[in-house]
């Protein structure tokens, strides 16, 4: 795979398309070089791992989601499988379907709740809640399932999204793709009555309801779907929060991949990220005069050059093992295999860096453990920790 792609960065604060954004310091450390990070293999025999996370403050365990339907718990130090935490049954797996997301409740240590995102036997996107066993912390109770929402996705198999994450408001956020095929033929992403092509904001305690913590969802009173938080997304496979700020890696169509960053509080609320009117910063449908000034353009985009095809969004580093990269956001491309980063400052993607020693084939996801350290997962079955070189 080729390892160089020309980045097209939009300096939005200069053009006036976004207001000025906050800054982040690297705490006075010398700037890292492109070879100052490497991968440390944690496990290499998993089956299509697509997400890694840990309960809040957990310093010893890694929860790894396998696309086929299984969540395994690994020992953080050795990578050994401690247990099969849960196997979700009745799913469709393969391609872009399967068990795709896992979010652990911020109050997990008290309530034992966690949430999964999967495509069921009919391809329906399903978000469900489970609880951990009352007698074994390494095993979930398979009979505790409560389905929060189901989103029909019957026609096409691709663009399911799948990411779940808790926001700083305690609400559960979910990424949903535009319904699949090519070019969003039903224009779902721009339809506020559809849950496809959106970020949804859900009450984690009550099935089917919008979260109201801090503020109400933006389209509740205007005829849109009550769960819609952000729209105009094609396939936001991976997003993450850094404090109150929201980072979204949205997979592109034929020409470009994009990263969107929205600042808190209420990051992303009511924003239209442009698809299918735009692909990145370029008009798509229609091919001209597509932006009336209300669309939120990406902070960073890159073209489909040198084998690039699909962005894998990541996380801002907030661990302690590598202070020099504090505040740096990492992302990858599934096809080209590169890993890159930037620091978000004043509306721009600064300090853009490519990390050749982190490059990997078919990166499905990044992961973040209970200590804030970052991991890279590949479709081939490896889980690797980013460490100093």
C-alpha positions as CSV (number, residue, x, y, z in Angstrom):
1,X,0.0,0.0,0.0
2,X,1.3,3.5,-0.8
3,X,1.8,5.6,2.3
4,X,1.6,9.2,1.0
5,X,-1.7,11.1,0.4
6,X,-2.0,14.8,-0.2
7,X,-4.0,16.4,2.5
8,X,-6.5,19.1,1.7
9,X,-6.9,21.2,4.8
10,X,-9.6,23.8,5.1
11,X,-8.5,26.8,7.2
12,X,-12.1,27.6,8.2
13,X,-11.3,30.3,10.7
14,X,-9.6,32.3,8.0
15,X,-12.4,32.0,5.5
16,X,-15.0,32.8,8.1
17,X,-17.0,29.6,7.7
18,X,-16.6,28.7,11.4
19,X,-16.0,30.8,14.4
20,X,-12.7,30.6,16.2
21,X,-12.0,27.4,18.2
22,X,-10.2,26.5,21.3
23,X,-6.5,25.6,21.6
24,X,-4.6,22.8,23.2
25,X,-1.1,22.8,24.5
26,X,1.5,20.0,24.3
27,X,2.6,21.0,27.8
28,X,5.9,22.3,26.8
29,X,7.3,19.1,25.3
30,X,9.4,19.1,22.2
31,X,7.4,18.3,19.1
32,X,7.4,14.6,18.2
33,X,9.0,13.2,15.1
34,X,7.2,11.0,12.6
35,X,9.1,8.0,13.9
36,X,8.7,8.6,17.6
37,X,5.6,6.3,17.9
38,X,5.4,2.6,17.2
39,X,2.9,-0.3,17.7
40,X,3.2,-2.9,20.5
41,X,1.2,-6.0,19.7
42,X,-1.3,-6.9,22.4
43,X,-3.2,-9.7,20.6
44,X,-3.1,-11.2,17.1
45,X,-5.6,-14.0,17.0
46,X,-9.0,-12.2,17.2
47,X,-11.7,-12.5,14.6
48,X,-12.3,-9.2,12.8
49,X,-12.1,-6.9,15.9
50,X,-13.9,-3.6,15.3
51,X,-13.8,-1.7,18.6
52,X,-11.9,-1.6,21.9
53,X,-12.9,0.1,25.1
54,X,-12.8,-0.3,28.9
55,X,-15.0,0.5,31.8
56,X,-14.3,3.9,33.4
57,X,-11.0,3.8,35.3
58,X,-10.4,0.1,34.6
59,X,-6.6,-0.4,34.4
60,X,-6.5,-4.1,33.8
61,X,-9.0,-5.1,31.2
62,X,-9.7,-4.4,27.5
63,X,-13.2,-5.1,26.1
64,X,-12.9,-6.0,22.4
65,X,-15.8,-6.3,19.9
66,X,-15.6,-8.9,17.2
67,X,-17.8,-8.3,14.2
68,X,-19.2,-11.8,14.2
69,X,-21.0,-11.0,17.5
70,X,-18.7,-11.7,20.4
71,X,-17.2,-9.3,23.0
72,X,-14.1,-10.6,24.6
73,X,-12.2,-9.4,27.6
74,X,-8.4,-9.2,27.3
75,X,-5.9,-8.8,30.0
76,X,-4.4,-5.4,29.4
77,X,-0.8,-6.4,30.3
78,X,-0.6,-9.8,28.5
79,X,-3.3,-9.7,25.9
80,X,-4.6,-13.0,27.0
81,X,-8.3,-13.6,26.7
82,X,-9.8,-13.6,30.2
83,X,-13.3,-14.4,29.1
84,X,-16.1,-14.2,26.5
85,X,-18.0,-11.4,27.9
86,X,-21.1,-11.7,25.6
87,X,-22.1,-13.3,22.4
88,X,-24.9,-11.4,20.6
89,X,-27.2,-13.9,18.7
90,X,-29.5,-13.3,15.8
91,X,-27.3,-10.9,13.9
92,X,-26.2,-10.6,10.3
93,X,-22.4,-10.4,9.9
94,X,-20.1,-9.7,7.0
95,X,-19.1,-6.8,4.9
96,X,-20.3,-3.7,6.8
97,X,-22.8,-5.6,9.0
98,X,-22.4,-7.4,12.3
99,X,-21.8,-6.4,15.9
100,X,-20.4,-2.9,15.2
101,X,-20.4,-0.8,18.4
102,X,-20.1,-0.9,22.2
103,X,-20.4,1.9,24.8
104,X,-20.0,1.3,28.5
105,X,-22.1,3.4,30.8
106,X,-20.2,6.2,32.6
107,X,-21.8,4.7,35.8
108,X,-20.9,1.1,34.9
109,X,-19.1,0.5,38.1
110,X,-22.5,1.1,39.9
111,X,-25.1,0.0,37.4
112,X,-23.3,-2.5,35.2
113,X,-24.9,-1.3,32.1
114,X,-23.4,-1.3,28.6
115,X,-24.8,-0.8,25.1
116,X,-24.3,-2.5,21.8
117,X,-25.0,-1.7,18.1
118,X,-25.6,-4.5,15.7
119,X,-27.5,-5.5,12.5
120,X,-30.1,-8.2,13.2
121,X,-31.0,-11.2,11.1
122,X,-33.0,-8.9,8.8
123,X,-30.3,-6.2,8.6
124,X,-32.2,-3.9,11.0
125,X,-29.8,-1.6,12.9
126,X,-30.4,-2.4,16.5
127,X,-29.2,-0.6,19.7
128,X,-29.6,-2.6,22.9
129,X,-28.7,-2.4,26.5
130,X,-27.3,-5.3,28.6
131,X,-26.0,-5.5,32.2
132,X,-23.1,-7.4,33.6
133,X,-23.6,-10.6,35.6
134,X,-24.3,-10.0,39.3
135,X,-21.8,-12.8,40.2
136,X,-19.0,-12.6,37.6
137,X,-17.6,-9.2,36.5
138,X,-16.1,-10.8,33.3
139,X,-19.4,-12.1,32.0
140,X,-22.6,-10.3,30.9
141,X,-26.1,-11.4,31.6
142,X,-27.4,-12.5,28.1
143,X,-31.0,-12.4,29.3
144,X,-30.8,-8.7,30.3
145,X,-31.2,-7.4,26.8
146,X,-33.4,-4.3,26.4
147,X,-33.8,-2.9,22.8
148,X,-33.6,0.9,22.8
149,X,-34.2,1.5,19.1
150,X,-34.4,-0.4,15.8
151,X,-33.8,1.3,12.4
152,X,-34.9,-0.6,9.3
153,X,-32.1,-1.0,6.8
154,X,-33.5,-3.6,4.5
155,X,-32.5,-2.7,0.9
156,X,-28.7,-2.3,1.0
157,X,-26.1,-4.0,3.1
158,X,-23.7,-1.1,3.4
159,X,-23.5,2.2,5.4
160,X,-24.8,1.0,8.8
161,X,-22.6,3.3,10.9
162,X,-22.3,1.5,14.2
163,X,-20.4,3.7,16.6
164,X,-21.9,4.4,20.1
165,X,-20.4,6.8,22.7
166,X,-21.5,8.6,25.7
167,X,-21.3,12.4,25.5
168,X,-20.3,14.7,28.3
169,X,-24.1,15.2,29.0
170,X,-24.5,11.6,29.9
171,X,-26.6,10.9,26.8
172,X,-25.9,8.0,24.4
173,X,-24.9,9.1,20.9
174,X,-25.2,6.7,17.9
175,X,-23.9,7.0,14.4
176,X,-26.1,5.7,11.6
177,X,-25.1,5.5,7.9
178,X,-27.3,6.9,5.0
179,X,-28.9,3.6,4.1
180,X,-26.3,2.3,1.6
181,X,-25.9,2.0,-2.1
182,X,-24.1,4.8,-3.8
183,X,-24.9,8.5,-3.7
184,X,-27.7,8.2,-1.1
185,X,-30.4,7.5,-3.7
186,X,-33.3,8.2,-1.2
187,X,-31.6,11.4,0.1
188,X,-31.9,10.0,3.6
189,X,-29.1,12.1,5.1
190,X,-30.9,15.4,4.3
191,X,-34.3,14.1,5.4
192,X,-34.9,15.1,9.1
193,X,-37.7,12.6,9.4
194,X,-35.3,9.7,8.7
195,X,-32.8,8.3,11.2
196,X,-30.4,7.3,8.4
197,X,-27.3,9.5,7.7
198,X,-27.4,11.0,11.2
199,X,-25.9,11.2,14.7
200,X,-28.7,10.3,17.1
201,X,-28.9,11.4,20.8
202,X,-30.7,8.8,22.9
203,X,-31.9,8.5,26.4
204,X,-30.0,5.4,27.7
205,X,-32.6,4.6,30.3
206,X,-35.9,4.7,28.4
207,X,-36.3,2.8,25.0
208,X,-37.2,5.0,22.0
209,X,-36.9,8.3,23.7
210,X,-34.7,11.4,23.1
211,X,-32.2,12.4,25.7
212,X,-33.1,15.7,27.5
213,X,-30.0,16.2,29.7
214,X,-28.8,19.7,29.4
215,X,-30.8,20.6,26.3
216,X,-33.5,19.0,24.0
217,X,-32.7,17.5,20.6
218,X,-32.9,20.2,17.9
219,X,-35.7,18.9,15.7
220,X,-38.2,17.7,18.3
221,X,-40.5,20.7,17.9
222,X,-40.0,21.3,14.1
223,X,-41.3,18.1,12.6
224,X,-38.0,16.1,12.5
225,X,-37.3,12.9,14.1
226,X,-37.0,13.4,17.9
227,X,-33.7,11.4,18.1
228,X,-31.8,13.3,15.4
229,X,-28.9,15.4,16.7
230,X,-26.8,16.0,13.6
231,X,-27.4,15.2,9.9
232,X,-25.9,15.2,6.4
233,X,-23.6,12.3,7.1
234,X,-22.8,9.5,4.7
235,X,-21.3,6.7,6.8
236,X,-19.9,8.1,10.1
237,X,-18.2,4.8,11.0
238,X,-16.3,6.1,13.9
239,X,-16.7,9.3,16.0
240,X,-15.5,10.3,19.5
241,X,-15.8,12.9,22.1
242,X,-12.8,14.8,23.5
243,X,-14.3,16.5,26.5
244,X,-17.2,18.5,25.1
245,X,-15.8,18.4,21.5
246,X,-17.1,16.0,18.8
247,X,-14.8,14.5,16.2
248,X,-16.5,12.6,13.3
249,X,-14.7,10.5,10.6
250,X,-17.2,10.4,7.7
251,X,-16.5,7.9,4.9
252,X,-16.6,9.5,1.5
253,X,-18.1,8.5,-1.9
254,X,-15.7,8.5,-4.8
255,X,-13.3,11.4,-4.3
256,X,-12.6,12.3,-0.7
257,X,-12.6,11.4,3.0
258,X,-13.4,13.9,5.7
259,X,-13.0,14.7,9.4
260,X,-15.5,17.0,11.1
261,X,-14.9,18.7,14.4
262,X,-17.6,20.5,16.4
263,X,-17.0,22.3,19.6
264,X,-19.0,22.0,22.8
265,X,-21.1,22.6,24.7
266,X,-23.7,20.7,22.7
267,X,-21.2,19.9,20.0
268,X,-22.9,19.0,16.7
269,X,-26.4,20.1,17.8
270,X,-28.5,20.7,14.7
271,X,-25.5,20.8,12.3
272,X,-25.8,19.8,8.7
273,X,-22.5,18.2,7.6
274,X,-23.5,18.4,3.9
275,X,-24.0,14.9,2.4
276,X,-25.4,14.4,-0.2
277,X,-25.3,18.0,-1.2
278,X,-21.5,17.9,-0.7
279,X,-18.8,15.3,-0.5
280,X,-16.3,17.0,1.7
281,X,-15.9,20.6,0.5
282,X,-17.0,19.9,-3.1
283,X,-20.5,19.9,-4.5
284,X,-21.9,16.4,-5.2
285,X,-25.6,16.5,-5.8
286,X,-26.2,19.1,-7.2
287,X,-22.8,19.5,-8.8
288,X,-22.9,23.3,-8.5
289,X,-24.4,25.8,-6.1
290,X,-24.9,23.2,-3.4
291,X,-24.2,25.3,-0.3
292,X,-26.4,28.1,0.8
293,X,-24.1,28.9,3.7
294,X,-25.8,26.7,6.2
295,X,-23.6,23.6,5.8
296,X,-20.8,22.7,8.2
297,X,-17.7,21.9,6.2
298,X,-14.9,19.5,7.3
299,X,-11.9,20.5,9.3
300,X,-9.8,18.2,7.2
301,X,-10.2,16.1,4.0
302,X,-8.0,14.0,1.8
303,X,-8.5,12.7,-1.7
304,X,-8.7,9.1,-3.0
305,X,-5.1,9.1,-4.1
306,X,-2.5,6.4,-3.7
307,X,-5.1,3.7,-2.7
308,X,-7.0,5.7,-0.1
309,X,-10.7,4.9,0.1
310,X,-12.2,5.0,3.6
311,X,-11.4,7.0,6.7
312,X,-11.3,5.4,10.1
313,X,-11.9,8.1,12.7
314,X,-10.1,7.8,16.0
315,X,-9.5,9.6,19.3
316,X,-7.7,12.6,20.8
317,X,-4.9,11.2,22.9
318,X,-5.4,11.8,26.6
319,X,-3.2,9.1,28.1
320,X,-0.1,9.6,30.2
321,X,2.5,7.3,28.6
322,X,3.3,9.7,25.8
323,X,2.9,13.3,27.0
324,X,4.3,14.8,23.8
325,X,1.2,13.8,21.9
326,X,-1.4,15.1,24.5
327,X,-4.3,16.7,22.6
328,X,-3.5,15.1,19.3
329,X,-6.2,13.4,17.2
330,X,-5.4,10.2,15.3
331,X,-7.2,8.8,12.3
332,X,-6.4,6.2,9.6
333,X,-7.4,5.0,6.1
334,X,-8.7,1.5,5.8
335,X,-7.4,0.9,2.3
336,X,-4.2,2.9,2.2
337,X,-3.2,1.8,5.7
338,X,-1.7,5.1,6.8
339,X,-2.1,6.6,10.3
340,X,-2.2,10.4,10.6
341,X,-2.9,13.0,13.2
342,X,-3.5,16.7,13.8
343,X,-4.1,19.1,16.6
344,X,-7.3,21.1,16.4
345,X,-6.6,24.7,17.2
346,X,-8.5,27.9,16.2
347,X,-10.7,26.1,13.7
348,X,-7.9,24.4,11.8
349,X,-6.1,21.1,11.7
350,X,-2.6,22.0,12.8
351,X,0.6,19.9,13.2
352,X,-0.5,17.4,10.6
353,X,1.8,14.3,10.9
354,X,1.9,10.9,9.3
355,X,3.3,8.0,11.4
356,X,4.9,5.4,9.2
357,X,5.6,3.0,12.1
358,X,1.9,2.9,12.9
359,X,0.8,2.0,9.3
360,X,-1.2,-1.2,9.2
361,X,-3.3,-3.1,6.7
362,X,-7.1,-2.8,7.0
363,X,-7.4,-0.6,10.1
364,X,-11.0,-1.2,11.3
365,X,-10.9,1.1,14.4
366,X,-8.9,2.8,17.0
367,X,-9.5,2.0,20.7
368,X,-9.1,3.8,24.0
369,X,-8.6,2.0,27.3
370,X,-9.4,3.1,30.9
371,X,-6.1,4.9,31.1
372,X,-6.6,6.9,28.0
373,X,-4.0,5.0,25.9
374,X,-4.8,4.4,22.3
375,X,-4.9,1.2,20.2
376,X,-5.2,0.2,16.6
377,X,-7.3,-2.7,15.5
378,X,-7.1,-4.5,12.1
379,X,-9.5,-6.8,10.2
380,X,-6.8,-9.4,10.2
381,X,-7.2,-9.9,14.0
382,X,-4.6,-7.8,15.6
383,X,-4.9,-5.3,18.5
384,X,-1.9,-3.1,19.0
385,X,-1.1,-0.3,21.5
386,X,0.5,2.9,20.4
387,X,3.7,3.4,22.4
388,X,6.8,5.5,22.3
389,X,9.6,4.4,20.0
